[in-house]
Amino acid sequence: MRKRNPSALLALGLTLLALPASALAASYPATDPAIHYEGRWQEAADGCYETAQGAVYLETIFTGTSVAAKLDDTENRWLVSIDGGPARKIRAAKGSPTVLADNLPAGRHVLRLERATEGSYGVSRFAGLEADSIEAPMRQASRLRLEFVGDSITAGFRNDGRKHGKNDADIEDGSMSFAPQLARLLDADYSVLAKSGEGVVHNWGAGWPDRGLHTAERYPWTFYGARKTAGNTIWQSERLPVSAVILALGTNDFSDAKRRPYHREYVEAWQSLIRRVHAMNPDKPVICLEPLPAAISPVAGIWIAEACRLAQSEGIPAHYIPLNEKGPLLTPEDYVGDGTHPTKAGSAKLAAYLAPRIAPFLPRQPK
C-alpha cells in the first residue's frame, strides 16, 4: 500500500480551507430547470440567460452553506434575498463567480436574485449558479402575474439614497417602486418594463416633434433599453402569460411646460399602445393609470381615459384608474424632493391605493 505524506495532506487541507466556499460547490447552468425565471429573459446561443429590464428575477432552492452566481454584468445592481429575508444590494464580481451568500446554516435555502436597475443600464448575462445542489421552488400554477409598463416612477428612480454626482444606478431599487409593491399586495409575480424619460409621444428632454422611439415601438422587445440593442428579440408573451398589463405613463409627455401633445395625437398614440399590448396579451385587461404627479395637466388623464373608452368600443378590455381626482394622492413628503419620483414609502401609498381598484379586474384565485 502506498504511504500518504502527512505534510502533503495537511497542505491540501489548508488549500481547501483557503478557497472560497463557491469553489467547492457544484455548478448548475442557467438552463437548469430548477431555476425559475420571471420577467423577460432570453437564452443566448452559449446557454446564458440575458435580460435588460428592471425588476426581473430568478428563484431556486439550494442546499449548502453558500451560493454564488456566474453573472457577467458591469453596470447593474442586483438584490439578493435568502429565505425571504431582507434584500441586500450587490454588484457582480469581475472575472469570477459572485458570492451571493456564505456562512449559512447547513441545509436548504431559498434564493431570490433580482435586478434592481432598469433596462437602460444594459444587458445582464447570467450563466448559472454554484451550490451543493439546487431544486425547483414550489409555485402555484394559477399564481397571478402582472406586467407593468412605465417610466422612471415605475423604475424606482432615485428611491434608494441621496443623489451625489452620477450615482443614479446606485440609488435605484426597482423592487420597491409602486409596481412590485402592488404585486406583492396582490400576491402576484411581476415583470417591470420601465425606462426613465419614457413617453407615449414625447420623451423627457427630447425636441419637438419627438422623432425618437416610444412605448408602443419598444414594448415588443425582450430587452427594454434606450435603443434596440444588438441581439434583441421580439418577446414571446406566451412564455410567461400575464393576468393583466398596467400602463403607468404620461408624466414625460407633459414635462415641457411650454409645449404639450395635441389632443388627437395623444389619444391616437395611446390607442396604438393599447392595441399593441392587447395583440401580445389577448383578452387580458389593460389597465391605464392617470399620471401620478398632481402638477401634470389634468387633460393627460382625461385623454388617456378617452383612449380607453375607444379601445373598449373595439372589444379591448381597457380600463382607466384616476389617481388625483379627489386631490393629490401623494403629499410633498412622499417624493424624493422633486415632486415627481416617489420615495419607497410614497410608492407604498400608491400601491395601497391601487390594490383594491385593480383586484376586481384580475382572475379569482382559489382559496
Secondary structure per residue as TSV (DSSP state, phi and psi in degrees):
chain	resnum	aa	ss	phi	psi
A	1	M	-	360.0	137.7
A	2	R	-	-75.5	129.2
A	3	K	-	-77.6	139.9
A	4	R	-	-87.9	142.6
A	5	N	-	-86.4	111.2
A	6	P	H	-56.7	-37.4
A	7	S	H	-64.8	-40.0
A	8	A	H	-65.7	-41.0
A	9	L	H	-63.8	-40.1
A	10	L	H	-64.2	-42.3
A	11	A	H	-63.1	-40.8
A	12	L	H	-63.4	-42.2
A	13	G	H	-63.0	-41.9
A	14	L	H	-65.1	-37.4
A	15	T	H	-62.4	-44.2
A	16	L	H	-64.1	-38.7
A	17	L	H	-65.3	-30.9
A	18	A	H	-77.3	-21.6
A	19	L	S	-72.0	147.1
A	20	P	-	-62.7	153.0
A	21	A	G	-57.2	-36.4
A	22	S	G	-63.6	-24.6
A	23	A	G	-71.1	-20.1
A	24	L	G	-94.9	-4.2
A	25	A	S	-90.5	165.1
A	26	A	E	-78.0	159.8
A	27	S	E	-110.9	134.6
A	28	Y	E	-126.1	123.8
A	29	P	E	-70.5	163.7
A	30	A	T	-60.4	-25.0
A	31	T	T	-81.7	-2.0
A	32	D	-	-61.3	129.6
A	33	P	T	-65.4	-11.4
A	34	A	T	-77.2	-9.7
A	35	I	S	-97.4	121.3
A	36	H	E	-100.0	130.7
A	37	Y	E	-111.5	141.8
A	38	E	E	-127.4	139.9
A	39	G	S	99.2	-173.7
A	40	R	S	-89.3	98.8
A	41	W	-	-114.1	151.8
A	42	Q	E	-134.4	146.5
A	43	E	E	-86.3	125.4
A	44	A	-	-82.2	168.9
A	45	A	T	-60.8	-28.1
A	46	D	T	-89.8	6.3
A	47	G	S	92.1	-7.8
A	48	C	-	-69.9	154.4
A	49	Y	E	-101.7	133.5
A	50	E	E	-119.7	149.0
A	51	T	E	-153.5	153.2
A	52	A	-	-151.4	70.5
A	53	Q	S	-152.2	163.5
A	54	G	B	-81.7	156.8
A	55	A	T	50.5	44.2
A	56	V	-	-98.8	146.0
A	57	Y	E	-150.2	166.9
A	58	L	E	-135.6	155.1
A	59	E	E	-139.8	148.4
A	60	T	E	-159.9	168.5
A	61	I	E	-110.0	127.8
A	62	F	E	-122.4	156.5
A	63	T	E	-112.4	137.9
A	64	G	S	132.7	-171.6
A	65	T	S	-105.0	-1.2
A	66	S	-	-153.3	163.1
A	67	V	E	-151.5	142.3
A	68	A	E	-134.7	154.0
A	69	A	E	-117.6	138.7
A	70	K	E	-91.3	96.3
A	71	L	E	-125.1	116.0
A	72	D	E	-100.8	101.2
A	73	D	-	-165.0	107.1
A	74	T	S	-90.6	-19.5
A	75	E	S	-107.1	-34.8
A	76	N	-	-85.4	159.7
A	77	R	E	-107.6	147.4
A	78	W	E	-127.4	155.7
A	79	L	E	-115.0	128.2
A	80	V	E	-112.6	128.6
A	81	S	E	-129.1	132.6
A	82	I	E	-114.5	126.5
A	83	D	T	57.0	35.5
A	84	G	T	75.5	9.7
A	85	G	-	-78.9	-179.4
A	86	P	-	-58.1	143.4
A	87	A	-	-78.7	143.7
A	88	R	E	-118.4	129.1
A	89	K	E	-85.0	134.2
A	90	I	E	-137.1	168.7
A	91	R	E	-121.2	151.4
A	92	A	-	-67.3	141.5
A	93	A	-	-71.7	153.9
A	94	K	S	-97.7	121.4
A	95	G	S	80.0	4.5
A	96	S	S	-154.1	162.2
A	97	P	-	-58.8	146.0
A	98	T	E	-90.8	116.1
A	99	V	E	-71.5	118.7
A	100	L	E	-89.4	-33.3
A	101	A	E	-162.2	145.5
A	102	D	-	-147.6	173.7
A	103	N	S	57.5	33.2
A	104	L	-	-83.0	158.4
A	105	P	-	-60.2	140.5
A	106	A	S	-61.2	140.8
A	107	G	S	137.4	-163.0
A	108	R	E	-90.3	138.8
A	109	H	E	-138.4	148.6
A	110	V	E	-96.5	127.5
A	111	L	E	-108.9	135.6
A	112	R	E	-129.2	124.7
A	113	L	E	-122.5	116.9
A	114	E	E	-128.4	136.1
A	115	R	E	-74.7	130.2
A	116	A	-	-91.9	-20.7
A	117	T	S	-110.9	153.1
A	118	E	-	-74.1	171.5
A	119	G	G	-61.3	-25.0
A	120	S	G	-63.7	-16.8
A	121	Y	G	-85.9	7.9
A	122	G	-	104.0	177.6
A	123	V	-	-85.4	133.1
A	124	S	E	-100.8	137.4
A	125	R	E	-118.4	122.3
A	126	F	E	-114.7	119.7
A	127	A	E	-99.5	-12.9
A	128	G	E	142.6	-170.4
A	129	L	E	-123.7	157.2
A	130	E	E	-122.0	121.0
A	131	A	E	-161.8	172.1
A	132	D	S	-63.8	-44.1
A	133	S	E	-161.8	160.3
A	134	I	E	-135.7	156.2
A	135	E	E	-145.9	156.7
A	136	A	-	-68.6	139.2
A	137	P	-	-72.2	151.5
A	138	M	-	-75.7	125.8
A	139	R	-	-140.0	140.0
A	140	Q	-	-73.9	131.8
A	141	A	T	-64.5	-27.6
A	142	S	T	-92.1	7.8
A	143	R	-	-58.7	139.5
A	144	L	E	-67.5	149.4
A	145	R	E	-138.3	122.4
A	146	L	E	-111.0	139.0
A	147	E	E	-113.2	129.5
A	148	F	E	-113.7	135.2
A	149	V	E	-124.8	123.9
A	150	G	E	-165.7	-159.6
A	151	D	S	-116.5	-149.8
A	152	S	H	-63.4	-28.7
A	153	I	H	-64.6	-41.7
A	154	T	H	-74.5	-27.2
A	155	A	H	-77.1	-18.1
A	156	G	T	86.4	30.5
A	157	F	T	-56.1	123.9
A	158	R	T	55.8	34.4
A	159	N	-	-98.6	6.7
A	160	D	S	-131.7	39.2
A	161	G	S	145.4	-179.2
A	162	R	-	-92.4	147.1
A	163	K	-	-75.0	124.7
A	164	H	-	-140.3	104.4
A	165	G	S	64.2	-133.9
A	166	K	S	-101.1	60.3
A	167	N	-	-111.9	25.8
A	168	D	T	-57.6	-39.3
A	169	A	T	-65.4	-35.6
A	170	D	T	-66.0	-29.0
A	171	I	T	-111.6	28.9
A	172	E	-	-114.5	126.3
A	173	D	-	-127.8	92.7
A	174	G	G	-62.8	-24.8
A	175	S	G	-71.1	-12.5
A	176	M	G	-115.7	12.6
A	177	S	S	-70.4	173.7
A	178	F	H	-61.9	-28.1
A	179	A	H	-65.5	-59.2
A	180	P	H	-61.8	-34.9
A	181	Q	H	-63.4	-40.2
A	182	L	H	-64.4	-44.1
A	183	A	H	-60.1	-41.7
A	184	R	H	-65.7	-36.5
A	185	L	H	-61.6	-32.2
A	186	L	T	-95.5	8.0
A	187	D	T	55.0	50.2
A	188	A	E	-124.5	151.5
A	189	D	E	-76.0	168.6
A	190	Y	E	-151.0	158.6
A	191	S	E	-137.3	128.7
A	192	V	E	-117.7	114.2
A	193	L	E	-104.9	99.7
A	194	A	E	-141.5	135.8
A	195	K	-	-134.8	125.6
A	196	S	T	-58.2	135.9
A	197	G	T	86.8	-2.4
A	198	E	-	-66.8	137.3
A	199	G	-	-136.0	160.2
A	200	V	S	-77.1	-37.5
A	201	V	S	-126.4	-19.5
A	202	H	-	-140.8	116.5
A	203	N	-	-81.7	151.9
A	204	W	T	-59.0	132.5
A	205	G	T	78.5	-1.2
A	206	A	-	-79.8	161.1
A	207	G	-	-76.3	174.6
A	208	W	S	-116.1	132.1
A	209	P	S	-69.8	156.4
A	210	D	-	-86.7	113.3
A	211	R	-	-93.6	8.8
A	212	G	S	-80.2	-173.4
A	213	L	-	-82.6	145.0
A	214	H	-	-131.1	-178.0
A	215	T	H	-57.5	-45.8
A	216	A	H	-60.9	-33.5
A	217	E	H	-78.0	-32.8
A	218	R	H	-84.0	-28.0
A	219	Y	T	-55.0	-40.2
A	220	P	T	-70.7	-13.2
A	221	W	B	-76.3	149.0
A	222	T	S	-70.5	-46.5
A	223	F	S	-86.9	128.5
A	224	Y	-	-112.7	71.4
A	225	G	S	-112.1	-159.9
A	226	A	S	-76.1	-20.0
A	227	R	S	-154.3	173.1
A	228	K	-	-77.3	93.9
A	229	T	-	-64.1	145.2
A	230	A	T	-57.0	135.6
A	231	G	T	87.8	-2.4
A	232	N	-	-67.7	149.9
A	233	T	-	-129.5	167.8
A	234	I	B	-79.9	130.0
A	235	W	-	-69.7	132.7
A	236	Q	-	-93.7	96.5
A	237	S	G	-64.9	-20.6
A	238	E	G	-69.7	-13.7
A	239	R	G	-65.7	-39.1
A	240	L	S	-134.4	79.4
A	241	P	-	-60.0	135.6
A	242	V	-	-96.9	159.3
A	243	S	S	-89.8	-26.2
A	244	A	E	-167.0	157.2
A	245	V	E	-119.1	128.3
A	246	I	E	-109.7	122.2
A	247	L	E	-102.5	118.3
A	248	A	E	-123.0	79.8
A	249	L	-	-136.3	169.2
A	250	G	-	124.7	-24.0
A	251	T	T	-62.2	-46.7
A	252	N	G	-71.9	-28.4
A	253	D	G	-60.2	-30.7
A	254	F	G	-112.7	24.5
A	255	S	-	-79.2	-17.1
A	256	D	-	-93.1	112.3
A	257	A	T	-65.5	-22.4
A	258	K	T	-90.5	-22.9
A	259	R	-	-137.2	145.9
A	260	R	-	-146.3	161.4
A	261	P	-	-62.1	153.9
A	262	Y	-	-76.7	153.7
A	263	H	H	-53.0	-60.4
A	264	R	H	-63.9	-39.7
A	265	E	H	-57.7	-44.1
A	266	Y	H	-72.1	-45.2
A	267	V	H	-62.2	-42.7
A	268	E	H	-66.2	-36.1
A	269	A	H	-65.0	-41.4
A	270	W	H	-66.8	-39.6
A	271	Q	H	-58.5	-44.0
A	272	S	H	-62.0	-42.9
A	273	L	H	-64.0	-46.1
A	274	I	H	-61.8	-41.3
A	275	R	H	-62.7	-41.4
A	276	R	H	-64.0	-44.8
A	277	V	H	-63.6	-43.1
A	278	H	H	-63.7	-39.5
A	279	A	H	-62.5	-34.2
A	280	M	H	-86.5	-15.6
A	281	N	S	-137.2	67.0
A	282	P	T	-55.9	137.0
A	283	D	T	70.0	2.4
A	284	K	-	-90.9	141.5
A	285	P	-	-63.2	138.3
A	286	V	E	-111.0	112.5
A	287	I	E	-108.4	118.7
A	288	C	E	-106.8	129.3
A	289	L	E	-101.2	147.3
A	290	E	-	-64.9	143.0
A	291	P	-	-53.6	138.5
A	292	L	S	-69.4	-50.8
A	293	P	-	-61.8	126.7
A	294	A	T	-65.7	-18.6
A	295	A	T	-71.8	-16.2
A	296	I	S	-68.8	139.6
A	297	S	-	-53.7	135.1
A	298	P	H	-63.1	-18.2
A	299	V	H	-64.6	-24.5
A	300	A	H	-58.8	-50.6
A	301	G	H	-65.1	-38.9
A	302	I	H	-60.6	-42.1
A	303	W	H	-73.6	-34.6
A	304	I	H	-64.7	-42.5
A	305	A	H	-60.9	-39.0
A	306	E	H	-62.7	-42.5
A	307	A	H	-61.8	-37.5
A	308	C	H	-65.1	-42.1
A	309	R	H	-62.9	-40.9
A	310	L	H	-66.3	-37.7
A	311	A	H	-64.4	-40.1
A	312	Q	H	-60.5	-36.1
A	313	S	H	-66.9	-17.6
A	314	E	T	-94.2	4.5
A	315	G	T	87.3	11.4
A	316	I	-	-91.7	130.1
A	317	P	-	-77.0	71.1
A	318	A	E	-98.9	141.3
A	319	H	E	-138.5	148.5
A	320	Y	E	-118.1	135.2
A	321	I	E	-123.5	113.8
A	322	P	-	-75.1	153.8
A	323	L	S	-114.9	-31.7
A	324	N	S	-119.4	22.1
A	325	E	T	-68.4	-24.3
A	326	K	T	-105.3	22.8
A	327	G	S	110.1	168.2
A	328	P	-	-55.4	128.3
A	329	L	S	-67.8	-40.3
A	330	L	S	-107.9	150.2
A	331	T	-	-95.5	167.4
A	332	P	G	-54.7	-32.2
A	333	E	G	-70.4	-14.8
A	334	D	G	-84.5	-3.7
A	335	Y	B	-109.1	164.1
A	336	V	S	-77.4	3.2
A	337	G	S	121.4	-1.9
A	338	D	S	-115.5	2.4
A	339	G	S	70.7	9.1
A	340	T	S	-126.3	-46.9
A	341	H	S	-101.7	118.9
A	342	P	B	-70.7	149.9
A	343	T	-	-70.9	175.8
A	344	K	H	-61.3	-38.6
A	345	A	H	-68.1	-39.0
A	346	G	H	-63.8	-39.5
A	347	S	H	-64.8	-36.4
A	348	A	H	-63.7	-38.4
A	349	K	H	-64.7	-42.3
A	350	L	H	-63.9	-42.7
A	351	A	H	-61.7	-42.4
A	352	A	H	-64.9	-34.9
A	353	Y	H	-66.8	-40.4
A	354	L	H	-79.5	-31.0
A	355	A	H	-52.5	-51.8
A	356	P	H	-72.3	-16.5
A	357	R	H	-88.1	-25.5
A	358	I	H	-92.1	-31.1
A	359	A	G	-51.9	-40.6
A	360	P	G	-62.8	-20.2
A	361	F	G	-86.1	-7.8
A	362	L	S	-97.1	155.5
A	363	P	-	-61.2	146.1
A	364	R	-	-69.3	135.5
A	365	Q	-	-95.0	140.2
A	366	P	-	-62.9	141.4
A	367	K	-	-88.6	360.0
